[in-house]
Amino acid sequence: MKEYETITEVSGPLVFAEVDEPIGYDEIVEIETPQGDTKRGQVLETQDGIVAIQVFEGTSGIDRNASVRFLGETLQMSLTEDLLGRVLDGSGQPIDGGPDVVPEEERDIVGAAINPVSREYPEEFIQTGVSAIDGMNTLVRGQKLPIFSASGLPHNELALQIARQATVPEEAEGEGEASEFAVIFAAMGITQEEANEFMADFERTGALERSVVFMNLADDPAVERTVTPRLALTTSEYLAFEKGYHVLTILTDMTNYCEALREIGAAREEVPGRRGYPGYMYTDLATLYERAGRIDGREGSVTQIPILTMPGDDDTHPIPDLTGYITEGQIYVDRDLNSQGIQPPVDVLPSLSRLMDDGIGEGLTRGDHADVKDQLYAAYAEGVDLRDLENIVGREALDERQNRLLDFADRFENEFVEQGYDTNREIEDTLDIGWDLLSLLPKAELNRVDEELIEEYYQDDAVEVAAD
């Protein structure tokens, strides 16, 4: 190690120092302040004898008299299967009062992209227990499916529900020994109150036993926020590809992560891109999202659910816009449904899972899952459209078919989407509710479902009751 006392500038979360030898990108740095405190950092940029260092613990107390030591290695994550059940801070240090982590190995947190030739196509169903997701926008092993929410909406409650309920049904495991399921939960920029709620729920439900929790709080340095998801994903890859777990990685809130990128970019005096965010934000997000997937010949898988709050409820904002380009769909949390008391308030119409059709079908569910989903979607969409006409001409001016579709839309929201945050529905239960709703419509309206399925699952008495 070589030590320097050549700090030239401290700007926000960055420290600039002069050096007389090549320094590696992402190299770990120790900075000793005049008060005797030691802070860790990481080389963000190196050129022409000047290095820019992003300091994980914040730059308070650092001045030109501080000394800088370059350790010659990148940031590593200490990995072991014993991490399950542990709570770590945003830099990967235990904060649960438990013993120190004794690693089986250490890995660079930057990770490596999965070779496309080695990728196995995602096609196994993950059951979240949430009907609006399982029935209409199914999550598949190895997929990256974000949740688009907004300020004040209950995305945290939905995230916790998925974390404690998600599992791979035995039918989806295929041949061979079933793999275990684990959850990696990374919270970035959350308040202490939110952190307490998360931990209370994990402990109350016992979900912590199969989880690794990373907590980066709002008053923690912004630089640490850029490290937290990489620590979490490195842990996910280890458990999945070395230990054979099916790992669900929940990252919340990606908006806070992107705000940290913007803060660091401003400190570096970079030329800003859209709305002040760095021009490389697309590439940066891709380095996180593309770490989801499956590897041919490995039992485990890494599935991602990134959660972001859309500033101003605007899905054209750079954060959701770029996320949508990289990921395979999105789940929308809706403000209107939330105001009606629907829990969870998932709007299935703009939501999408691009890999859904590969993860559903006959044998696993009631009939053909895809046909049921298509018919429910078509009927609900038409019923929602008719609400505008109802507001103009009134319910009495609509014919019987239109009134039935309006009733269908109301019951779809109140019986299919609405289930509360403590109800865990099996996929068979979800599709049973779907068939109950489809049975409110005349058979002639069910033009997206095979006739054999209609004969087996359609309930003739339901349409008569609806007509009465």
C-alpha positions in Angstrom: 0.0 0.0 0.0 1.2 3.5 -0.8 0.0 6.4 1.3 -0.6 10.0 0.0 -1.3 13.3 1.7 -2.2 15.0 -1.6 -5.9 15.7 -1.3 -6.6 18.8 -3.5 -10.4 19.1 -3.2 -13.4 17.8 -1.3 -16.7 18.2 -3.3 -19.9 16.7 -1.9 -19.4 12.9 -1.6 -16.1 13.0 -3.7 -12.5 13.5 -2.7 -9.9 14.4 -5.3 -6.2 13.5 -4.8 -3.0 13.7 -6.7 -1.0 10.5 -7.4 2.3 9.6 -9.1 1.4 6.0 -10.1 -1.5 4.3 -12.0 -4.5 3.6 -9.8 -7.1 1.0 -10.8 -10.8 1.9 -11.4 -13.0 0.8 -8.6 -10.0 0.3 -6.3 -10.8 0.5 -2.6 -9.3 3.4 -0.6 -8.9 4.1 3.1 -8.9 7.8 4.1 -7.6 8.7 7.6 -8.9 12.0 8.8 -6.8 14.4 11.1 -9.1 13.3 13.9 -7.9 9.7 13.5 -11.1 8.3 11.9 -10.8 5.9 9.0 -13.3 6.0 6.1 -13.6 3.8 3.1 -14.0 4.9 -0.4 -13.8 3.7 -4.0 -11.9 5.1 -7.0 -14.5 6.6 -9.4 -12.2 8.1 -12.0 -8.5 8.2 -12.6 -6.6 10.2 -15.1 -3.6 12.6 -15.5 -2.3 12.0 -12.0 -5.6 12.9 -10.4 -8.1 10.3 -8.9 -11.7 11.0 -7.9 -12.7 8.9 -4.8 -16.3 8.4 -3.8 -16.4 8.1 0.0 -18.9 5.5 1.4 -19.3 7.1 4.9 -19.5 10.7 3.7 -16.8 13.3 3.6 -17.3 15.1 6.9 -14.0 15.5 8.7 -11.9 15.1 5.6 -9.7 18.0 4.6 -6.4 18.5 2.8 -4.5 17.1 5.8 -6.1 13.7 5.5 -4.1 10.8 4.2 -5.2 8.4 1.4 -4.2 4.7 1.1 -4.9 2.7 -2.0 -5.4 -1.0 -1.2 -4.9 -2.4 -4.6 -8.2 -4.4 -4.6 -11.9 -3.8 -5.5 -14.8 -3.9 -3.1 -15.6 -7.5 -2.1 -18.7 -9.1 -0.6 -18.1 -11.7 2.1 -20.3 -14.7 1.1 -21.6 -17.7 3.0 -24.9 -19.6 3.1 -25.1 -18.5 6.8 -26.0 -15.0 5.6 -29.6 -16.2 5.4 -31.5 -14.8 8.4 -29.1 -11.8 8.7 -29.6 -8.1 8.5 -26.8 -6.0 7.0 -26.3 -2.3 6.4 -25.9 -0.7 3.0 -22.2 -1.5 2.9 -22.7 -5.2 3.8 -21.8 -5.0 7.5 -24.1 -6.9 10.0 -26.4 -4.6 12.1 -28.5 -7.3 13.7 -26.3 -7.9 16.8 -25.3 -11.3 15.5 -21.8 -12.7 15.1 -19.4 -11.5 12.4 -19.7 -13.1 9.0 -17.2 -15.9 8.5 -17.1 -16.0 4.7 -16.7 -19.1 2.6 -15.4 -16.9 -0.2 -15.3 -13.2 -1.2 -16.4 -11.8 -4.6 -16.1 -8.6 -6.5 -19.5 -6.8 -6.2 -19.4 -5.6 -9.8 -20.1 -9.1 -11.0 -20.1 -10.2 -14.6 -22.8 -10.4 -17.2 -24.2 -13.9 -17.9 -22.9 -15.2 -21.2 -25.9 -15.2 -23.6 -24.8 -18.7 -24.8 -25.0 -19.9 -21.2 -28.3 -18.4 -20.4 -31.3 -20.8 -19.9 -34.6 -19.4 -21.1 -36.9 -18.4 -18.2 -40.0 -20.5 -18.2 -40.8 -21.7 -14.7 -43.6 -20.1 -12.8 -43.0 -18.3 -9.5 -46.1 -18.0 -7.3 -46.3 -14.7 -5.4 -49.7 -15.4 -3.9 -51.0 -12.1 -5.4 -53.8 -12.8 -7.9 -53.2 -9.6 -9.9 -49.6 -10.8 -10.6 -50.0 -14.6 -10.7 -53.2 -14.6 -12.7 -52.6 -11.7 -15.0 -48.9 -10.8 -15.1 -47.1 -14.0 -14.0 -43.6 -13.8 -12.7 -41.1 -16.4 -14.1 -37.9 -17.7 -12.7 -35.0 -15.6 -14.0 -37.2 -12.7 -15.0 -36.7 -9.1 -14.1 -40.2 -7.6 -13.5 -40.3 -4.1 -11.9 -43.1 -2.5 -9.9 -44.0 1.0 -11.0 -45.4 3.0 -8.1 -45.6 6.6 -6.9 -45.2 8.6 -3.8 -47.7 7.7 -1.1 -48.8 4.4 -2.6 -48.4 1.1 -0.7 -45.6 -0.4 -2.8 -43.7 -1.3 0.5 -46.7 -3.4 1.6 -46.8 -5.2 -1.7 -43.1 -5.8 -1.6 -43.3 -7.3 1.8 -46.2 -9.5 0.8 -44.3 -10.9 -2.2 -41.2 -11.4 0.0 -43.0 -13.5 2.5 -45.3 -15.4 0.1 -43.2 -16.1 -3.0 -42.4 -19.7 -3.8 -41.8 -22.1 -6.6 -44.7 -24.6 -6.8 -43.7 -28.2 -6.8 -45.3 -28.7 -10.3 -43.0 -26.0 -11.7 -39.8 -27.6 -10.4 -39.7 -30.3 -13.0 -37.8 -33.5 -12.5 -35.1 -33.9 -9.9 -34.7 -32.6 -6.4 -36.6 -29.4 -5.5 -34.4 -26.3 -4.9 -34.8 -24.1 -1.9 -36.2 -20.6 -2.1 -34.5 -17.5 -0.7 -35.3 -13.7 -0.7 -32.7 -11.0 -0.9 -34.3 -7.7 0.1 -32.3 -4.5 -0.5 -33.8 -1.2 0.7 -32.1 2.0 -0.5 -32.7 5.5 0.9 -35.6 4.5 3.1 -36.5 6.2 6.4 -35.9 4.8 9.8 -39.7 4.3 10.2 -39.9 2.3 7.0 -36.9 0.2 8.1 -38.6 -0.5 11.4 -41.8 -1.6 9.5 -39.8 -3.8 7.2 -38.0 -5.6 10.1 -41.2 -5.9 12.2 -42.9 -7.7 9.3 -40.0 -10.0 8.5 -39.7 -11.0 12.1 -43.5 -11.3 12.7 -44.0 -13.6 9.7 -40.8 -15.6 10.0 -39.7 -14.6 6.5 -36.4 -13.4 7.8 -35.2 -17.1 8.2 -34.9 -17.5 4.4 -33.9 -13.9 3.7 -30.9 -11.6 3.6 -31.8 -8.0 4.3 -29.7 -5.0 3.2 -30.7 -1.6 4.8 -29.5 1.7 3.4 -31.2 4.6 5.2 -32.1 8.0 3.9 -29.5 9.7 6.2 -26.7 7.3 5.0 -24.3 8.6 2.4 -25.5 8.7 -1.2 -22.4 6.8 -2.4 -23.3 3.8 -0.2 -26.7 3.7 -2.0 -24.9 2.9 -5.3 -23.1 0.0 -3.6 -26.1 -1.6 -1.8 -27.8 -3.2 -4.9 -24.5 -4.6 -6.1 -23.8 -6.2 -2.7 -27.3 -7.7 -2.8 -27.0 -9.1 -6.3 -23.6 -10.6 -5.6 -25.2 -12.4 -2.6 -28.1 -13.5 -4.9 -25.7 -14.9 -7.5 -23.7 -16.8 -4.9 -26.8 -18.4 -3.4 -28.3 -19.2 -6.8 -25.4 -20.5 -8.8 -23.2 -21.9 -6.1 -25.8 -23.2 -3.5 -28.7 -24.0 -5.9 -31.3 -21.6 -4.4 -34.1 -20.0 -6.4 -33.5 -16.4 -5.3 -36.0 -13.5 -5.5 -34.2 -10.2 -5.3 -36.3 -7.2 -4.3 -34.7 -3.8 -4.8 -36.5 -0.7 -3.4 -36.4 2.1 -4.2 -34.6 2.4 -7.5 -35.6 6.1 -7.7 -33.4 6.8 -4.6 -30.6 4.9 -6.3 -30.9 7.1 -9.4 -31.0 10.2 -7.3 -27.7 9.1 -5.8 -26.2 8.8 -9.3 -27.4 12.3 -10.1 -25.8 13.7 -6.9 -22.5 12.0 -7.7 -22.6 13.2 -11.3 -23.2 16.8 -10.2 -20.3 16.6 -7.8 -18.1 15.4 -10.7 -19.4 18.3 -12.8 -20.5 15.9 -15.5 -22.6 17.2 -18.4 -26.2 16.1 -17.4 -28.6 14.1 -19.5 -32.4 14.1 -19.4 -33.7 16.0 -16.4 -30.2 16.2 -14.9 -29.6 12.5 -14.6 -26.2 11.1 -15.9 -26.1 10.3 -19.6 -24.8 6.8 -18.6 -27.8 6.0 -16.4 -29.2 3.5 -18.9 -25.9 1.6 -18.9 -25.7 1.7 -15.1 -29.2 0.4 -14.6 -28.5 -2.4 -17.2 -25.5 -3.6 -15.2 -27.9 -4.2 -12.3 -31.0 -5.6 -14.1 -29.1 -7.9 -16.4 -27.7 -9.8 -13.5 -31.1 -11.6 -13.3 -31.4 -14.9 -15.1 -30.6 -18.6 -15.2 -27.4 -20.5 -16.2 -27.6 -23.7 -18.2 -26.6 -26.6 -16.0 -27.1 -24.7 -12.7 -30.1 -25.5 -10.4 -30.6 -22.0 -9.0 -31.9 -18.8 -10.5 -31.9 -15.1 -9.8 -35.3 -13.3 -10.3 -35.5 -9.5 -9.8 -38.4 -7.3 -8.7 -37.1 -3.7 -8.7 -39.5 -1.2 -7.2 -39.5 2.5 -8.2 -41.6 5.5 -7.4 -42.4 7.5 -10.5 -41.8 11.2 -9.9 -45.0 13.1 -10.5 -46.8 9.8 -11.4 -45.0 10.2 -14.8 -44.1 6.9 -16.5 -42.2 8.9 -19.2 -39.8 10.1 -16.5 -36.2 8.8 -17.3 -36.2 6.3 -14.4 -39.3 4.3 -15.3 -38.7 4.9 -19.0 -35.2 3.4 -19.0 -36.2 0.6 -16.6 -39.0 -0.4 -19.0 -36.6 -0.7 -21.9 -34.3 -3.0 -19.9 -36.7 -5.2 -18.1 -39.4 -7.7 -19.2 -42.6 -5.9 -18.3 -43.9 -3.9 -15.4 -46.5 -4.0 -12.6 -48.4 -0.7 -12.0 -49.6 0.3 -8.6 -52.6 2.6 -9.2 -53.6 5.7 -7.2 -57.3 5.5 -8.1 -57.6 1.8 -7.0 -55.7 2.7 -3.8 -58.2 5.5 -3.1 -61.1 3.0 -3.4 -59.4 0.8 -0.8 -58.4 -2.0 -3.1 -55.5 -3.9 -1.6 -53.1 -4.4 -3.4 -54.0 -1.6 -5.8 -52.5 -3.3 -8.9 -53.8 -2.0 -12.3 -53.7 -5.0 -14.6 -54.5 -3.0 -17.8 -51.1 -1.2 -18.2 -49.2 -4.0 -16.4 -47.3 -6.5 -18.5 -45.2 -9.6 -18.1 -43.5 -10.3 -21.4 -42.4 -13.8 -20.3 -45.8 -14.9 -18.8 -46.8 -17.1 -21.7 -43.7 -19.2 -21.3 -44.4 -19.8 -17.6 -48.1 -20.8 -17.6 -50.2 -23.4 -19.4 -51.9 -26.7 -18.9 -51.0 -29.1 -16.1 -50.1 -26.4 -13.6 -53.4 -24.6 -13.4 -57.2 -24.7 -14.0 -57.4 -25.3 -17.8 -55.4 -23.0 -20.0 -54.1 -20.2 -17.9 -53.3 -18.0 -20.9 -56.8 -18.2 -22.3 -58.4 -17.4 -18.9 -56.0 -14.4 -18.5 -56.9 -13.1 -22.0 -60.6 -13.4 -21.5 -60.5 -11.7 -18.1 -58.3 -8.9 -19.5 -60.7 -8.3 -22.5 -63.8 -8.2 -20.4 -62.3 -6.0 -17.7 -60.9 -3.6 -20.3 -64.2 -3.2 -22.0 -66.0 -2.7 -18.7 -63.5 0.0 -17.7 -64.0 1.8 -21.1 -67.8 1.7 -20.5 -67.4 3.6 -17.3 -66.8 6.8 -19.3 -70.0 6.2 -21.3 -71.9 5.5 -18.1 -70.8 8.9 -16.7 -72.2 10.6 -19.8 -75.5 8.9 -20.5 -76.2 7.1 -17.2 -76.6 3.4 -16.4 -80.2 3.3 -17.5 -79.3 4.2 -21.1 -77.0 1.2 -21.5 -78.1 -2.2 -22.7 -78.0 -5.5 -20.8 -74.6 -6.5 -22.2 -73.0 -3.2 -21.3 -74.4 -3.3 -17.8 -73.1 -6.8 -17.3 -69.6 -5.8 -18.3 -69.8 -2.8 -15.9 -70.7 -5.2 -13.1 -67.9 -7.5 -14.2 -65.3 -4.7 -14.0 -66.5 -3.8 -10.5 -66.4 -7.4 -9.3 -63.0 -8.0 -10.9 -61.5 -5.2 -8.8 -63.3 -6.2 -5.6 -62.9 -10.0 -5.8 -60.0 -10.7 -8.0 -57.6 -7.8 -7.4 -58.7 -7.1 -3.9 -57.3 -9.7 -1.4 -55.6 -7.7 1.3 -51.9 -7.9 2.2 -52.2 -11.0 4.4 -54.0 -13.3 2.0 -51.8 -15.9 0.2 -53.7 -17.3 -2.8 -52.6 -20.5 -4.5 -52.7 -20.2 -8.3 -55.6 -22.6 -8.4 -57.5 -20.3 -6.1 -56.8 -17.4 -8.3 -58.0 -19.1 -11.4 -61.1 -20.4 -9.6 -62.0 -16.8 -8.8 -61.3 -16.0 -12.5 -63.8 -18.7 -13.6 -66.4 -17.5 -11.1 -66.2 -14.0 -12.7 -66.2 -15.3 -16.3 -69.3 -17.3 -15.4 -71.1 -13.9 -14.9 -70.9 -13.5 -18.7 -72.9 -15.4 -21.3 -71.0 -18.3 -22.9 -71.2 -16.4 -26.3 -69.0 -13.7 -24.8 -66.2 -16.1 -24.0 -64.6 -16.0 -27.4 -61.0 -16.3 -26.1 -61.4 -19.6 -24.2 -61.5 -23.1 -25.7 -65.0 -24.6 -25.7 -63.8 -27.7 -23.8 -62.6 -25.5 -21.0 -65.9 -23.7 -20.9 -67.8 -26.9 -20.6 -65.6 -28.1 -17.7 -65.3 -24.9 -15.7 -68.1 -22.6 -16.6 -70.9 -22.2 -14.0 -74.3 -21.9 -15.6 -76.1 -20.8 -12.5 -73.7 -17.8 -12.1 -74.9 -16.0 -15.2 -78.5 -16.6 -14.2 -77.9 -15.0 -10.8 -76.1 -12.1 -12.5 -79.1 -11.6 -14.8 -81.5 -11.5 -11.8 
